[in-house]
Amino acid sequence: MQNAGDMMERLNHSGRRLSKSHRRIAAYITDHYDKAVFMTAARLGECVGVSESTVVRFASALGYEGYPQLQRSLQELVSHRLTANQRFERVTEIDPKNVLSTVLKSDMQNLHNTLEELDPAVFEDVVSRILSARSVYVIGLRSAAPLAQFLVNYLRYMFDHVRLVSGGAADGPEEMLELHESDVLIGISFPRYSARTVEVMRFARHCGAQVVAVTDGPMSPLCEVADACLTARTDMASFVDSLSAPISVINALLVSLSLHRKDALSEHFRRLEDIWKSYRVYLEEDRHG
């Protein structure tokens, strides 16, 4: 997968070696990237005034196996550039009668692509890093905050030293004061990426701690500062972030960790059940109804 600079270099200099039709496609993508990257080959050709096959040949001329590969690369490149308004404009293109099926199918595709693309070896490496850590720190801000909270909630069942980092300008340094090289920081962020999350990850890296990223792909800025990167697709059907694949990856991570801590976790839950029952934390079945 090429980086952002390589992609822009291909488009910016494609006019030197491409046909007139191909130059028109490149110009349209450059000028209207927020719309073009989500178009099918047929739709892009219609907007530019060329045939679908010409669009497919354009992708091949840039060195891609086909148009889907070009489209995916473009989506990764521009996803963090899209404003909330540009993302919202995508919703207006969805037929209101098809919202449920469109969104659910988009999430299903994200799950499928994540399963195909996530390297199991990287996954196991992340599991090993967390198991051997003295303390685990987790940061996820804005739309990633629920993911971070979910992860921390279940990590605390398995590990004694787990901390959710707020990332606030005032509290950040104090929260990271005891960070050690034997600790792990897990940073979670997706387009539009949180600048504060990346800053905290850089700080952790500077302290010598291990840094793990949970993000959308190798072009994410989080991967640049992480020792290991778990990727989950979040291609959007609307301005709302699609978190189906990220939560599934986090779920898998928690299950894998729990299997390694099986005996201790079983005893921990036994004690917790007694406490929950004593304080009526959960609704119990009414046996007299």
C-alpha positions as CSV (number, residue, x, y, z in Angstrom):
1,M,0.0,0.0,0.0
2,Q,1.5,3.3,-1.1
3,N,1.5,6.3,1.3
4,A,-0.3,9.6,0.8
5,G,2.6,11.3,-0.9
6,D,2.9,8.5,-3.5
7,M,-0.8,8.7,-4.3
8,M,-0.8,12.4,-4.8
9,E,2.4,12.1,-6.8
10,R,0.7,9.7,-9.1
11,L,-2.3,11.9,-9.7
12,N,-0.3,15.2,-9.9
13,H,2.1,13.9,-12.5
14,S,-0.2,11.5,-14.4
15,G,-0.8,14.1,-17.1
16,R,2.7,13.6,-18.4
17,R,2.1,10.1,-19.5
18,L,-1.7,9.6,-19.7
19,S,-4.2,10.1,-22.5
20,K,-6.5,13.1,-22.7
21,S,-9.3,11.1,-21.2
22,H,-7.2,9.8,-18.4
23,R,-6.0,13.3,-17.6
24,R,-9.6,14.4,-17.3
25,I,-10.3,11.7,-14.8
26,A,-7.2,12.6,-12.8
27,A,-8.2,16.3,-12.8
28,Y,-11.8,15.5,-11.7
29,I,-10.5,13.3,-8.8
30,T,-8.1,16.0,-7.7
31,D,-10.8,18.7,-7.8
32,H,-13.7,16.7,-6.4
33,Y,-12.0,14.1,-4.3
34,D,-14.7,14.2,-1.6
35,K,-17.3,12.9,-4.1
36,A,-15.2,11.0,-6.6
37,V,-13.6,8.5,-4.2
38,F,-17.0,7.1,-3.3
39,M,-18.2,6.7,-6.9
40,T,-18.4,3.5,-8.9
41,A,-16.3,3.4,-12.1
42,A,-19.5,3.8,-14.1
43,R,-20.6,6.9,-12.1
44,L,-17.2,8.5,-12.3
45,G,-17.1,8.0,-16.0
46,E,-20.5,9.5,-16.4
47,C,-19.4,12.6,-14.4
48,V,-16.2,13.0,-16.4
49,G,-17.8,12.2,-19.8
50,V,-15.9,9.0,-20.5
51,S,-16.8,5.3,-20.5
52,E,-16.6,2.9,-17.5
53,S,-13.9,0.9,-19.3
54,T,-11.8,4.1,-19.7
55,V,-12.0,4.6,-15.9
56,V,-10.9,1.0,-15.4
57,R,-8.0,1.5,-17.8
58,F,-7.0,4.7,-15.9
59,A,-6.6,2.7,-12.7
60,S,-4.4,0.2,-14.5
61,A,-2.3,3.0,-16.0
62,L,-1.6,4.1,-12.4
63,G,-0.4,0.7,-11.6
64,Y,-3.4,-0.8,-9.8
65,E,-4.9,-4.2,-10.5
66,G,-8.3,-2.6,-11.1
67,Y,-10.6,0.3,-10.2
68,P,-11.6,-1.1,-6.7
69,Q,-7.9,-1.0,-5.6
70,L,-7.6,2.6,-6.8
71,Q,-10.8,3.6,-5.1
72,R,-9.7,2.0,-1.8
73,S,-6.4,3.8,-1.9
74,L,-8.1,7.1,-2.6
75,Q,-10.6,6.6,0.2
76,E,-7.7,5.9,2.7
77,L,-6.0,9.0,1.4
78,V,-8.9,11.5,1.7
79,S,-11.0,10.0,4.5
80,H,-9.3,12.2,7.2
81,R,-9.8,15.3,5.0
82,L,-13.5,15.1,4.8
83,T,-15.4,17.6,6.8
84,A,-18.6,16.8,8.8
85,N,-20.6,18.6,6.1
86,Q,-18.9,16.7,3.2
87,R,-19.6,13.4,5.1
88,F,-23.2,14.5,5.7
89,E,-23.7,15.1,1.9
90,R,-23.2,11.4,1.4
91,V,-26.4,10.7,3.4
92,T,-28.5,12.8,1.0
93,E,-27.6,10.3,-1.8
94,I,-29.2,7.4,0.1
95,D,-32.8,6.5,-0.8
96,P,-34.7,6.9,2.5
97,K,-36.5,3.6,1.8
98,N,-33.1,1.8,1.7
99,V,-31.4,3.3,4.7
100,L,-31.6,0.2,6.9
101,S,-30.3,-2.2,4.3
102,T,-27.6,0.3,3.0
103,V,-26.1,1.0,6.5
104,L,-26.2,-2.7,7.6
105,K,-24.7,-3.9,4.3
106,S,-22.0,-1.3,4.6
107,D,-21.2,-2.5,8.1
108,M,-21.2,-6.1,7.0
109,Q,-18.7,-5.2,4.2
110,N,-16.5,-3.5,6.7
111,L,-16.5,-6.6,8.9
112,H,-15.7,-8.8,5.9
113,N,-12.9,-6.6,4.7
114,T,-11.4,-6.3,8.2
115,L,-11.3,-10.1,8.5
116,E,-9.6,-10.4,5.1
117,E,-7.0,-7.7,5.8
118,L,-6.1,-8.0,9.5
119,D,-2.9,-9.9,10.0
120,P,-3.3,-12.6,12.7
121,A,0.3,-12.4,13.6
122,V,-0.1,-8.7,14.4
123,F,-3.1,-9.6,16.5
124,E,-1.2,-12.2,18.5
125,D,1.7,-9.7,18.9
126,V,-0.7,-7.2,20.5
127,V,-2.1,-9.9,22.8
128,S,1.4,-10.7,24.0
129,R,2.3,-7.1,24.6
130,I,-0.7,-6.5,26.8
131,L,-0.2,-9.8,28.7
132,S,3.4,-8.8,29.6
133,A,2.6,-5.2,30.4
134,R,3.0,-3.8,33.9
135,S,0.2,-1.3,33.3
136,V,-2.2,-0.7,30.4
137,Y,-3.2,2.8,29.3
138,V,-6.0,3.4,26.8
139,I,-6.9,6.6,25.0
140,G,-9.8,7.2,22.6
141,L,-11.4,10.6,22.1
142,R,-14.5,12.0,20.5
143,S,-16.3,9.2,18.5
144,A,-13.7,6.7,19.6
145,A,-14.4,7.4,23.3
146,P,-17.0,4.7,23.7
147,L,-14.6,2.1,22.2
148,A,-11.9,3.1,24.7
149,Q,-14.4,3.0,27.6
150,F,-15.6,-0.4,26.5
151,L,-12.1,-1.8,26.2
152,V,-11.1,-0.4,29.6
153,N,-14.2,-1.8,31.3
154,Y,-13.4,-5.3,30.4
155,L,-9.6,-5.1,30.7
156,R,-10.1,-4.2,34.4
157,Y,-11.7,-7.6,34.9
158,M,-8.4,-9.2,33.9
159,F,-5.7,-6.7,34.9
160,D,-5.0,-4.7,38.1
161,H,-3.5,-1.6,36.5
162,V,-5.6,-0.3,33.7
163,R,-6.1,3.5,33.1
164,L,-8.4,5.4,30.8
165,V,-6.5,8.5,29.6
166,S,-8.8,11.5,29.2
167,G,-6.4,13.4,26.9
168,G,-7.3,16.7,28.3
169,A,-4.8,19.5,28.0
170,A,-4.6,20.0,31.7
171,D,-4.8,16.4,32.9
172,G,-2.8,14.7,30.2
173,P,0.7,15.1,31.7
174,E,-0.5,14.0,35.2
175,E,-2.2,10.9,33.8
176,M,0.9,9.8,32.1
177,L,3.3,10.7,34.9
178,E,4.0,7.1,35.9
179,L,4.3,5.8,32.4
180,H,7.1,3.2,32.2
181,E,8.9,1.3,29.4
182,S,7.2,-1.9,30.6
183,D,3.7,-0.3,30.1
184,V,1.5,-0.4,27.0
185,L,-0.6,2.5,25.6
186,I,-3.4,1.6,23.3
187,G,-4.5,4.5,21.1
188,I,-7.8,4.4,19.2
189,S,-8.8,6.8,16.5
190,F,-10.4,6.8,13.1
191,P,-11.0,9.5,10.4
192,R,-11.1,12.3,11.2
193,Y,-8.2,11.4,13.4
194,S,-7.8,13.0,16.8
195,A,-4.7,15.1,17.0
196,R,-4.6,14.8,20.8
197,T,-4.6,11.0,20.6
198,V,-1.6,11.1,18.3
199,E,0.2,13.5,20.6
200,V,-0.4,11.2,23.6
201,M,0.9,8.2,21.6
202,R,4.0,10.1,20.7
203,F,4.6,11.1,24.3
204,A,4.3,7.4,25.3
205,R,6.7,6.4,22.6
206,H,9.2,9.0,23.9
207,C,8.9,7.6,27.4
208,G,9.9,4.2,26.0
209,A,6.5,2.6,26.5
210,Q,5.0,0.2,24.0
211,V,2.4,1.8,21.8
212,V,-0.5,-0.1,20.1
213,A,-2.9,1.6,17.6
214,V,-6.4,0.6,16.8
215,T,-7.2,2.4,13.6
216,D,-8.5,2.1,10.0
217,G,-5.5,1.3,7.9
218,P,-1.7,1.6,7.3
219,M,-2.1,5.1,6.0
220,S,-3.5,6.3,9.4
221,P,-1.2,8.7,11.3
222,L,-1.5,6.4,14.3
223,C,0.4,3.7,12.6
224,E,3.4,6.0,12.2
225,V,3.9,6.2,16.0
226,A,2.8,2.7,17.0
227,D,4.8,-0.5,17.5
228,A,1.9,-2.6,16.4
229,C,-1.3,-1.6,14.6
230,L,-4.7,-3.4,14.6
231,T,-6.7,-2.2,11.6
232,A,-10.4,-2.3,11.2
233,R,-12.4,-0.9,8.3
234,T,-14.7,2.0,8.9
235,D,-15.9,3.0,5.4
236,M,-18.8,5.3,5.9
237,A,-22.3,5.0,4.7
238,S,-23.0,8.4,6.2
239,F,-21.5,11.1,8.4
240,V,-21.9,8.7,11.4
241,D,-18.7,6.7,12.0
242,S,-19.1,3.0,11.3
243,L,-17.7,1.3,14.4
244,S,-18.9,-2.3,13.8
245,A,-15.6,-3.6,12.7
246,P,-13.5,-1.8,15.4
247,I,-15.8,-3.1,18.2
248,S,-15.5,-6.6,16.8
249,V,-11.7,-6.4,16.7
250,I,-11.7,-5.1,20.3
251,N,-14.1,-7.9,21.2
252,A,-11.7,-10.5,19.7
253,L,-8.8,-8.9,21.6
254,L,-10.7,-9.2,24.9
255,V,-11.7,-12.8,24.3
256,S,-8.1,-13.8,23.4
257,L,-6.8,-12.1,26.6
258,S,-9.4,-13.8,28.7
259,L,-8.4,-17.2,27.4
260,H,-4.9,-16.5,28.6
261,R,-6.2,-15.4,32.0
262,K,-8.8,-18.1,32.3
263,D,-8.3,-19.4,35.8
264,A,-7.7,-16.0,37.5
265,L,-10.7,-14.5,35.6
266,S,-13.0,-17.4,36.6
267,E,-12.2,-16.8,40.3
268,H,-12.5,-13.1,39.9
269,F,-16.0,-13.4,38.4
270,R,-17.1,-15.8,41.2
271,R,-16.2,-13.1,43.8
272,L,-17.9,-10.4,41.7
273,E,-21.1,-12.4,41.4
274,D,-21.4,-12.5,45.2
275,I,-20.9,-8.8,45.4
276,W,-23.3,-8.0,42.6
277,K,-25.9,-10.2,44.3
278,S,-25.4,-8.6,47.7
279,Y,-25.8,-5.1,46.3
280,R,-28.5,-6.0,43.8
281,V,-26.5,-4.6,40.9
282,Y,-28.5,-6.6,38.3
283,L,-32.2,-7.5,38.1
284,E,-32.8,-11.0,39.3
285,E,-35.5,-13.3,38.0
286,D,-38.7,-13.1,39.9
287,R,-39.2,-16.7,41.1
288,H,-42.6,-15.9,42.7
289,G,-44.2,-14.4,39.7
